Amino acid sequence: MGFAHEDIVVDVIMTSGANIKEEDVSGYKSIQVMMRYLEISSYYSSMDGLLRAKFAYPGANFRYLVMPTGDIPSSVRPLAMSSDDIDKAFALGVKDA
């Protein structure tokens, strides 16, 4: 829209945390390996998007980066989370806030 990069302020909300938890994957089978790959891939994809934006707009002020301190419960099928998972997700949000 013609704004100078120095006049742009960006606040980022992430749905994944800053760290990938270490796991003993020595006993993983195919599906477990795939799920772990997807977890790691999602993390790097999220962080890569943020880093690319920072490199593309070096003068912009990336003011706040908000991310959860723990894992947000999820489901392979969208909107198929149990009420317990939803409660855990909300509790994590309240705790982090």
N, CA, C and O atoms as CSV, one atom per row, in Angstrom:
chain,resi,resn,atom,element,x,y,z
A,1,MET,N,N,0.824,-1.197,0.000
A,1,MET,CA,C,0.000,0.000,0.000
A,1,MET,C,C,0.863,1.254,0.000
A,1,MET,O,O,0.349,2.361,0.156
A,2,GLY,N,N,2.166,1.088,-0.173
A,2,GLY,CA,C,3.032,2.239,-0.273
A,2,GLY,C,C,3.661,2.693,1.022
A,2,GLY,O,O,4.334,3.724,1.041
A,3,PHE,N,N,3.471,1.967,2.101
A,3,PHE,CA,C,4.075,2.349,3.378
A,3,PHE,C,C,5.563,2.014,3.368
A,3,PHE,O,O,5.979,1.009,2.790
A,4,ALA,N,N,6.343,2.849,4.001
A,4,ALA,CA,C,7.761,2.534,4.180
A,4,ALA,C,C,7.869,1.383,5.170
A,4,ALA,O,O,7.080,1.289,6.110
A,5,HIS,N,N,8.844,0.510,4.958
A,5,HIS,CA,C,9.005,-0.642,5.852
A,5,HIS,C,C,9.165,-0.210,7.306
A,5,HIS,O,O,8.715,-0.909,8.214
A,6,GLU,N,N,9.789,0.915,7.526
A,6,GLU,CA,C,9.999,1.406,8.886
A,6,GLU,C,C,8.693,1.798,9.577
A,6,GLU,O,O,8.649,1.918,10.801
A,7,ASP,N,N,7.629,1.997,8.793
A,7,ASP,CA,C,6.331,2.377,9.350
A,7,ASP,C,C,5.402,1.178,9.554
A,7,ASP,O,O,4.244,1.340,9.940
A,8,ILE,N,N,5.917,-0.021,9.292
A,8,ILE,CA,C,5.095,-1.227,9.410
A,8,ILE,C,C,5.420,-1.931,10.734
A,8,ILE,O,O,6.582,-2.184,11.051
A,9,VAL,N,N,4.367,-2.240,11.495
A,9,VAL,CA,C,4.505,-2.982,12.753
A,9,VAL,C,C,3.740,-4.293,12.593
A,9,VAL,O,O,2.573,-4.302,12.200
A,10,VAL,N,N,4.413,-5.396,12.903
A,10,VAL,CA,C,3.808,-6.721,12.736
A,10,VAL,C,C,3.807,-7.445,14.082
A,10,VAL,O,O,4.843,-7.551,14.737
A,11,ASP,N,N,2.653,-7.937,14.484
A,11,ASP,CA,C,2.527,-8.802,15.649
A,11,ASP,C,C,2.175,-10.192,15.129
A,11,ASP,O,O,1.266,-10.340,14.312
A,12,VAL,N,N,2.890,-11.209,15.599
A,12,VAL,CA,C,2.738,-12.568,15.080
A,12,VAL,C,C,2.191,-13.479,16.167
A,12,VAL,O,O,2.680,-13.472,17.297
A,13,ILE,N,N,1.179,-14.262,15.824
A,13,ILE,CA,C,0.643,-15.283,16.720
A,13,ILE,C,C,0.893,-16.633,16.067
A,13,ILE,O,O,0.402,-16.906,14.972
A,14,MET,N,N,1.664,-17.476,16.752
A,14,MET,CA,C,2.011,-18.798,16.237
A,14,MET,C,C,1.135,-19.850,16.916
A,14,MET,O,O,0.678,-19.657,18.043
A,15,THR,N,N,0.908,-20.955,16.222
A,15,THR,CA,C,0.148,-22.060,16.815
A,15,THR,C,C,1.053,-23.209,17.211
A,15,THR,O,O,0.578,-24.263,17.634
A,16,SER,N,N,2.364,-23.010,17.076
A,16,SER,CA,C,3.315,-24.015,17.532
A,16,SER,C,C,4.374,-23.321,18.370
A,16,SER,O,O,4.634,-22.129,18.206
A,17,GLY,N,N,4.973,-24.075,19.260
A,17,GLY,CA,C,5.950,-23.508,20.170
A,17,GLY,C,C,7.316,-23.313,19.548
A,17,GLY,O,O,7.564,-23.707,18.408
A,18,ALA,N,N,8.195,-22.699,20.318
A,18,ALA,CA,C,9.534,-22.384,19.842
A,18,ALA,C,C,10.477,-23.576,19.892
A,18,ALA,O,O,11.563,-23.528,19.315
A,19,ASN,N,N,10.084,-24.626,20.562
A,19,ASN,CA,C,10.955,-25.783,20.694
A,19,ASN,C,C,10.249,-27.047,20.242
A,19,ASN,O,O,9.037,-27.197,20.394
A,20,ILE,N,N,11.035,-27.945,19.686
A,20,ILE,CA,C,10.518,-29.266,19.363
A,20,ILE,C,C,10.911,-30.173,20.521
A,20,ILE,O,O,12.085,-30.252,20.882
A,21,LYS,N,N,9.946,-30.846,21.092
A,21,LYS,CA,C,10.264,-31.708,22.227
A,21,LYS,C,C,11.040,-32.939,21.769
A,21,LYS,O,O,10.761,-33.523,20.721
A,22,GLU,N,N,12.009,-33.308,22.577
A,22,GLU,CA,C,12.796,-34.499,22.263
A,22,GLU,C,C,11.985,-35.732,22.613
A,22,GLU,O,O,11.280,-35.768,23.622
A,23,GLU,N,N,12.097,-36.741,21.762
A,23,GLU,CA,C,11.380,-37.984,21.994
A,23,GLU,C,C,12.291,-39.151,21.658
A,23,GLU,O,O,13.166,-39.042,20.798
A,24,ASP,N,N,12.081,-40.262,22.339
A,24,ASP,CA,C,12.769,-41.494,21.986
A,24,ASP,C,C,11.952,-42.151,20.885
A,24,ASP,O,O,10.883,-42.704,21.142
A,25,VAL,N,N,12.449,-42.089,19.679
A,25,VAL,CA,C,11.710,-42.599,18.523
A,25,VAL,C,C,12.218,-43.969,18.073
A,25,VAL,O,O,11.839,-44.456,17.008
A,26,SER,N,N,13.068,-44.583,18.879
A,26,SER,CA,C,13.670,-45.855,18.474
A,26,SER,C,C,12.643,-46.963,18.266
A,26,SER,O,O,12.890,-47.886,17.490
A,27,GLY,N,N,11.505,-46.893,18.936
A,27,GLY,CA,C,10.489,-47.923,18.779
A,27,GLY,C,C,9.351,-47.533,17.861
A,27,GLY,O,O,8.363,-48.260,17.758
A,28,TYR,N,N,9.470,-46.405,17.198
A,28,TYR,CA,C,8.383,-45.932,16.337
A,28,TYR,C,C,8.193,-46.831,15.122
A,28,TYR,O,O,9.155,-47.343,14.550
A,29,LYS,N,N,6.945,-47.009,14.747
A,29,LYS,CA,C,6.581,-47.719,13.512
A,29,LYS,C,C,6.199,-46.674,12.471
A,29,LYS,O,O,6.281,-45.475,12.737
A,30,SER,N,N,5.791,-47.113,11.311
A,30,SER,CA,C,5.562,-46.224,10.159
A,30,SER,C,C,4.665,-45.030,10.472
A,30,SER,O,O,5.037,-43.890,10.193
A,31,ILE,N,N,3.494,-45.274,11.044
A,31,ILE,CA,C,2.549,-44.183,11.305
A,31,ILE,C,C,3.136,-43.208,12.322
A,31,ILE,O,O,2.988,-41.995,12.174
A,32,GLN,N,N,3.799,-43.730,13.352
A,32,GLN,CA,C,4.396,-42.864,14.366
A,32,GLN,C,C,5.518,-42.015,13.766
A,32,GLN,O,O,5.670,-40.845,14.118
A,33,VAL,N,N,6.298,-42.601,12.866
A,33,VAL,CA,C,7.361,-41.851,12.189
A,33,VAL,C,C,6.746,-40.755,11.341
A,33,VAL,O,O,7.242,-39.628,11.331
A,34,MET,N,N,5.672,-41.068,10.628
A,34,MET,CA,C,5.011,-40.064,9.800
A,34,MET,C,C,4.475,-38.915,10.657
A,34,MET,O,O,4.624,-37.749,10.290
A,35,MET,N,N,3.852,-39.235,11.795
A,35,MET,CA,C,3.311,-38.194,12.660
A,35,MET,C,C,4.439,-37.319,13.218
A,35,MET,O,O,4.288,-36.102,13.323
A,36,ARG,N,N,5.557,-37.936,13.571
A,36,ARG,CA,C,6.702,-37.164,14.065
A,36,ARG,C,C,7.252,-36.276,12.962
A,36,ARG,O,O,7.593,-35.119,13.208
A,37,TYR,N,N,7.342,-36.809,11.744
A,37,TYR,CA,C,7.799,-36.001,10.612
A,37,TYR,C,C,6.883,-34.792,10.423
A,37,TYR,O,O,7.360,-33.673,10.233
A,38,LEU,N,N,5.580,-35.013,10.474
A,38,LEU,CA,C,4.633,-33.908,10.287
A,38,LEU,C,C,4.787,-32.855,11.378
A,38,LEU,O,O,4.672,-31.660,11.107
A,39,GLU,N,N,5.046,-33.291,12.613
A,39,GLU,CA,C,5.256,-32.363,13.721
A,39,GLU,C,C,6.497,-31.496,13.475
A,39,GLU,O,O,6.455,-30.277,13.638
A,40,ILE,N,N,7.593,-32.139,13.082
A,40,ILE,CA,C,8.843,-31.413,12.828
A,40,ILE,C,C,8.707,-30.520,11.605
A,40,ILE,O,O,9.172,-29.380,11.611
A,41,SER,N,N,8.078,-31.028,10.566
A,41,SER,CA,C,7.881,-30.256,9.338
A,41,SER,C,C,7.029,-29.018,9.594
A,41,SER,O,O,7.319,-27.942,9.071
A,42,SER,N,N,5.991,-29.167,10.389
A,42,SER,CA,C,5.123,-28.034,10.716
A,42,SER,C,C,5.902,-26.964,11.474
A,42,SER,O,O,5.752,-25.772,11.205
A,43,TYR,N,N,6.733,-27.393,12.421
A,43,TYR,CA,C,7.550,-26.453,13.185
A,43,TYR,C,C,8.459,-25.652,12.251
A,43,TYR,O,O,8.476,-24.422,12.296
A,44,TYR,N,N,9.210,-26.356,11.407
A,44,TYR,CA,C,10.138,-25.661,10.530
A,44,TYR,C,C,9.423,-24.809,9.489
A,44,TYR,O,O,9.923,-23.752,9.102
A,45,SER,N,N,8.279,-25.251,9.043
A,45,SER,CA,C,7.497,-24.456,8.091
A,45,SER,C,C,7.045,-23.150,8.734
A,45,SER,O,O,7.122,-22.090,8.111
A,46,SER,N,N,6.574,-23.221,9.975
A,46,SER,CA,C,6.134,-22.019,10.686
A,46,SER,C,C,7.291,-21.061,10.903
A,46,SER,O,O,7.179,-19.868,10.620
A,47,MET,N,N,8.395,-21.578,11.403
A,47,MET,CA,C,9.539,-20.728,11.690
A,47,MET,C,C,10.135,-20.173,10.392
A,47,MET,O,O,10.589,-19.030,10.352
A,48,ASP,N,N,10.132,-20.989,9.330
A,48,ASP,CA,C,10.657,-20.527,8.045
A,48,ASP,C,C,9.834,-19.360,7.513
A,48,ASP,O,O,10.391,-18.403,6.974
A,49,GLY,N,N,8.515,-19.432,7.659
A,49,GLY,CA,C,7.666,-18.340,7.198
A,49,GLY,C,C,7.979,-17.037,7.920
A,49,GLY,O,O,8.025,-15.974,7.301
A,50,LEU,N,N,8.192,-17.119,9.215
A,50,LEU,CA,C,8.525,-15.935,9.994
A,50,LEU,C,C,9.893,-15.381,9.589
A,50,LEU,O,O,10.044,-14.174,9.402
A,51,LEU,N,N,10.879,-16.254,9.456
A,51,LEU,CA,C,12.222,-15.801,9.074
A,51,LEU,C,C,12.240,-15.179,7.679
A,51,LEU,O,O,12.923,-14.181,7.446
A,52,ARG,N,N,11.493,-15.770,6.764
A,52,ARG,CA,C,11.417,-15.209,5.406
A,52,ARG,C,C,10.803,-13.811,5.416
A,52,ARG,O,O,11.258,-12.919,4.701
A,53,ALA,N,N,9.774,-13.632,6.227
A,53,ALA,CA,C,9.143,-12.314,6.333
A,53,ALA,C,C,10.124,-11.289,6.904
A,53,ALA,O,O,10.182,-10.152,6.436
A,54,LYS,N,N,10.896,-11.695,7.917
A,54,LYS,CA,C,11.874,-10.774,8.502
A,54,LYS,C,C,12.960,-10.399,7.507
A,54,LYS,O,O,13.395,-9.248,7.469
A,55,PHE,N,N,13.402,-11.358,6.703
A,55,PHE,CA,C,14.422,-11.062,5.685
A,55,PHE,C,C,13.850,-10.217,4.552
A,55,PHE,O,O,14.543,-9.357,4.008
A,56,ALA,N,N,12.590,-10.457,4.196
A,56,ALA,CA,C,11.976,-9.719,3.085
A,56,ALA,C,C,11.684,-8.268,3.459
A,56,ALA,O,O,11.698,-7.388,2.598
A,57,TYR,N,N,11.421,-8.016,4.739
A,57,TYR,CA,C,11.069,-6.674,5.199
A,57,TYR,C,C,11.966,-6.295,6.370
A,57,TYR,O,O,11.496,-6.207,7.504
A,58,PRO,N,N,13.261,-6.067,6.109
A,58,PRO,CA,C,14.212,-5.846,7.200
A,58,PRO,C,C,13.932,-4.593,8.027
A,58,PRO,O,O,14.341,-4.532,9.187
A,59,GLY,N,N,13.268,-3.620,7.485
A,59,GLY,CA,C,12.996,-2.396,8.229
A,59,GLY,C,C,11.730,-2.462,9.062
A,59,GLY,O,O,11.510,-1.614,9.927
A,60,ALA,N,N,10.891,-3.465,8.808
A,60,ALA,CA,C,9.629,-3.583,9.542
A,60,ALA,C,C,9.894,-3.965,10.990
A,60,ALA,O,O,10.864,-4.656,11.301
A,61,ASN,N,N,9.016,-3.503,11.864
A,61,ASN,CA,C,9.132,-3.798,13.289
A,61,ASN,C,C,8.287,-5.023,13.611
A,61,ASN,O,O,7.063,-4.929,13.706
A,62,PHE,N,N,8.938,-6.173,13.778
A,62,PHE,CA,C,8.243,-7.376,14.217
A,62,PHE,C,C,8.185,-7.289,15.739
A,62,PHE,O,O,9.068,-7.783,16.441
A,63,ARG,N,N,7.131,-6.652,16.230
A,63,ARG,CA,C,7.038,-6.224,17.617
A,63,ARG,C,C,6.854,-7.379,18.591
A,63,ARG,O,O,7.658,-7.540,19.510
A,64,TYR,N,N,5.826,-8.174,18.411
A,64,TYR,CA,C,5.534,-9.258,19.344
A,64,TYR,C,C,5.451,-10.579,18.597
A,64,TYR,O,O,4.897,-10.658,17.500
A,65,LEU,N,N,6.006,-11.603,19.206
A,65,LEU,CA,C,5.876,-12.973,18.715
A,65,LEU,C,C,5.270,-13.766,19.862
A,65,LEU,O,O,5.918,-13.982,20.887
A,66,VAL,N,N,4.033,-14.198,19.690
A,66,VAL,CA,C,3.315,-14.923,20.720
A,66,VAL,C,C,3.170,-16.366,20.267
A,66,VAL,O,O,2.710,-16.646,19.161
A,67,MET,N,N,3.578,-17.284,21.158
A,67,MET,CA,C,3.440,-18.701,20.835
A,67,MET,C,C,3.144,-19.475,22.108
A,67,MET,O,O,3.496,-19.034,23.202
A,68,PRO,N,N,2.501,-20.624,21.972
A,68,PRO,CA,C,2.164,-21.397,23.161
A,68,PRO,C,C,3.407,-21.988,23.815
A,68,PRO,O,O,4.401,-22.276,23.147
A,69,THR,N,N,3.335,-22.164,25.133
A,69,THR,CA,C,4.454,-22.769,25.854
A,69,THR,C,C,4.390,-24.287,25.815
A,69,THR,O,O,5.369,-24.957,26.145
A,70,GLY,N,N,3.257,-24.833,25.420
A,70,GLY,CA,C,3.092,-26.284,25.343
A,70,GLY,C,C,2.406,-26.674,24.052
A,70,GLY,O,O,2.124,-25.835,23.197
A,71,ASP,N,N,2.145,-27.954,23.927
A,71,ASP,CA,C,1.474,-28.452,22.731
A,71,ASP,C,C,-0.023,-28.161,22.798
A,71,ASP,O,O,-0.669,-28.388,23.821
A,72,ILE,N,N,-0.551,-27.663,21.706
A,72,ILE,CA,C,-1.989,-27.463,21.604
A,72,ILE,C,C,-2.585,-28.773,21.104
A,72,ILE,O,O,-2.177,-29.268,20.054
A,73,PRO,N,N,-3.539,-29.343,21.831
A,73,PRO,CA,C,-4.148,-30.590,21.354
A,73,PRO,C,C,-4.739,-30.393,19.963
A,73,PRO,O,O,-5.287,-29.336,19.650
A,74,SER,N,N,-4.620,-31.422,19.140
A,74,SER,CA,C,-5.148,-31.332,17.784
A,74,SER,C,C,-5.676,-32.692,17.356
A,74,SER,O,O,-5.541,-33.686,18.069
A,75,SER,N,N,-6.266,-32.710,16.200
A,75,SER,CA,C,-6.817,-33.937,15.645
A,75,SER,C,C,-6.479,-33.997,14.166
A,75,SER,O,O,-6.361,-32.964,13.506
A,76,VAL,N,N,-6.324,-35.197,13.652
A,76,VAL,CA,C,-6.070,-35.362,12.221
A,76,VAL,C,C,-7.259,-34.832,11.431
A,76,VAL,O,O,-7.099,-34.251,10.357
A,77,ARG,N,N,-8.453,-35.039,11.977
A,77,ARG,CA,C,-9.663,-34.530,11.330
A,77,ARG,C,C,-10.025,-33.179,11.935
A,77,ARG,O,O,-10.134,-33.066,13.156
A,78,PRO,N,N,-10.214,-32.151,11.104
A,78,PRO,CA,C,-10.574,-30.831,11.638
A,78,PRO,C,C,-11.858,-30.887,12.465
A,78,PRO,O,O,-12.817,-31.572,12.107
A,79,LEU,N,N,-11.856,-30.171,13.550
A,79,LEU,CA,C,-13.013,-30.038,14.434
A,79,LEU,C,C,-13.461,-31.362,15.048
A,79,LEU,O,O,-14.618,-31.492,15.447
A,80,ALA,N,N,-12.564,-32.346,15.129
A,80,ALA,CA,C,-12.921,-33.637,15.706
A,80,ALA,C,C,-12.228,-33.844,17.048
A,80,ALA,O,O,-11.914,-34.973,17.424
A,81,MET,N,N,-11.991,-32.754,17.763
A,81,MET,CA,C,-11.328,-32.845,19.060
A,81,MET,C,C,-12.354,-33.189,20.139
A,81,MET,O,O,-13.523,-32.815,20.045
A,82,SER,N,N,-11.902,-33.898,21.151
A,82,SER,CA,C,-12.785,-34.221,22.271
A,82,SER,C,C,-12.963,-32.973,23.135
A,82,SER,O,O,-12.196,-32.016,23.034
A,83,SER,N,N,-13.977,-33.001,23.976
A,83,SER,CA,C,-14.199,-31.851,24.859
A,83,SER,C,C,-13.031,-31.709,25.833
A,83,SER,O,O,-12.719,-30.596,26.256
A,84,ASP,N,N,-12.376,-32.821,26.199
A,84,ASP,CA,C,-11.204,-32.758,27.072
A,84,ASP,C,C,-10.048,-32.037,26.368
A,84,ASP,O,O,-9.351,-31.227,26.979
A,85,ASP,N,N,-9.851,-32.341,25.072
A,85,ASP,CA,C,-8.796,-31.658,24.308
A,85,ASP,C,C,-9.073,-30.166,24.192
A,85,ASP,O,O,-8.156,-29.353,24.301
A,86,ILE,N,N,-10.315,-29.810,23.975
A,86,ILE,CA,C,-10.686,-28.394,23.872
A,86,ILE,C,C,-10.439,-27.687,25.207
A,86,ILE,O,O,-9.927,-26.568,25.240
A,87,ASP,N,N,-10.806,-28.349,26.300
A,87,ASP,CA,C,-10.547,-27.769,27.627
A,87,ASP,C,C,-9.055,-27.560,27.858
A,87,ASP,O,O,-8.646,-26.539,28.410
A,88,LYS,N,N,-8.236,-28.535,27.434
A,88,LYS,CA,C,-6.782,-28.418,27.584
A,88,LYS,C,C,-6.246,-27.248,26.762
A,88,LYS,O,O,-5.385,-26.502,27.229
A,89,ALA,N,N,-6.750,-27.087,25.547
A,89,ALA,CA,C,-6.298,-25.989,24.687
A,89,ALA,C,C,-6.631,-24.628,25.321
A,89,ALA,O,O,-5.793,-23.726,25.341
A,90,PHE,N,N,-7.849,-24.492,25.832
A,90,PHE,CA,C,-8.240,-23.245,26.478
A,90,PHE,C,C,-7.423,-23.012,27.744
A,90,PHE,O,O,-7.011,-21.882,28.009
A,91,ALA,N,N,-7.181,-24.057,28.527
A,91,ALA,CA,C,-6.392,-23.928,29.754
A,91,ALA,C,C,-4.976,-23.468,29.440
A,91,ALA,O,O,-4.414,-22.646,30.162
A,92,LEU,N,N,-4.399,-23.994,28.368
A,92,LEU,CA,C,-3.065,-23.562,27.968
A,92,LEU,C,C,-3.070,-22.080,27.587
A,92,LEU,O,O,-2.158,-21.341,27.959
A,93,GLY,N,N,-4.081,-21.648,26.857
A,93,GLY,CA,C,-4.192,-20.247,26.478
A,93,GLY,C,C,-4.327,-19.333,27.689
A,93,GLY,O,O,-3.705,-18.272,27.741
A,94,VAL,N,N,-5.128,-19.738,28.650
A,94,VAL,CA,C,-5.299,-18.946,29.868
A,94,VAL,C,C,-3.984,-18.892,30.631
A,94,VAL,O,O,-3.586,-17.823,31.095
A,95,LYS,N,N,-3.303,-20.027,30.768
A,95,LYS,CA,C,-2.038,-20.076,31.491
A,95,LYS,C,C,-1.000,-19.180,30.821
A,95,LYS,O,O,-0.299,-18.429,31.500
A,96,ASP,N,N,-0.899,-19.253,29.506
A,96,ASP,CA,C,0.085,-18.444,28.790
A,96,ASP,C,C,-0.242,-16.960,28.833
A,96,ASP,O,O,0.659,-16.122,28.852
A,97,ALA,N,N,-1.531,-16.634,28.849
A,97,ALA,CA,C,-1.920,-15.226,28.914
A,97,ALA,C,C,-1.512,-14.639,30.233
A,97,ALA,O,O,-1.751,-13.457,30.484
